[in-house]
Amino acid sequence: MATKIRLQRFGKKGKPFFHVVVADSRSPRDGKFIERLGSYNPNTNPATIEINFDKTLDWVNKGAQPTDTCRAILSYKGVLYKKHLEGGVKKGALTAEQAEAKFAEWLSAKDGRIEGKKDSLTKSKEEVKKAALAAEAKKNADRAAALAIKNAPVEEVVEEEVVEEAPVAEAATEEAPAAEATEESKEEEA
């Protein structure tokens, strides 16, 4: 019997999550399976992957073939790397202690990268929140200023406009006769 490690879809439309299962390759996607190994939720950022490491490694060693997506998930969690190291131990290239040390080193580096990504995501979310808050505060201040202008007494605004318009009109009338006088004097001289 050919066994596959694959994803079994759950969830609602547009919000899927998956169970990682071992199933006969002939059974339907969401049908009968042999054993459930874990879960995968791509809706979170970064995606949430929970796998029973020992069971999964045992099935991979027995010959269960992962699908492409499951291969990526198992590689991400280190199952395939552990199988690779165990193959090196069987061939005599490594000792069991060296293999365990390499795997532990890889695992700690991987955890560091994941934590770094989570930190950067939370920082970027906080920065976006602060920028949105600042923009909202500025918009509220602009609205308050516009309301203050709108609700100001109308009489004061009208008086200021009248006072400002009057000197401009007087200056225009004063300049016009002066300009006419200079033109007349030029004509007389000619």
ABEGO torsion letter per residue (X at the ends): XBBBBBBBBBEBBGBBBBBBBBBBAABBAABBBABBAEBBBAABOBBBBBBBAAAAAAAAAAGBBBBAAAAAAAAAAGAAAAAAAAAAAAAGABBAAAAAAAAAAAAAAAAAAAAAAAAAAAAAAAAAAAAAAAAAAAAAAAAAAAAAAAABBAAAAAAAAAAAAAAAAAAAAAAAAAAAAAAAAAAAAX
